[in-house]
């Protein structure tokens, strides 16, 4: 189930933000037993779409891209969003 969720997350981010790189780390096993329906993920994403955007604006772009998954497939999401220049 988890890899299916990661695939859904990746597909939606690719369709919306056209990232140069994306890494989704499933941390759900660290939070087992507290009754969350969705998974816990750490996201590292590099995209031109983040250029000139504040941290809050970048996070809003990511959450907007994943909106339909946030209440069902994703319980928690840690985001590191960078531009290609910032990623080096």
Secondary structure, 3 states (H helix, E strand, C coil): CHHHHHHHHHHHHHHHHCCCEEEEEECHHHHCCCCCCCEEEEEEEECHHHCCCCHHHHHHHHHHHCHHHCCCCEEEEEEEEECHHHHC
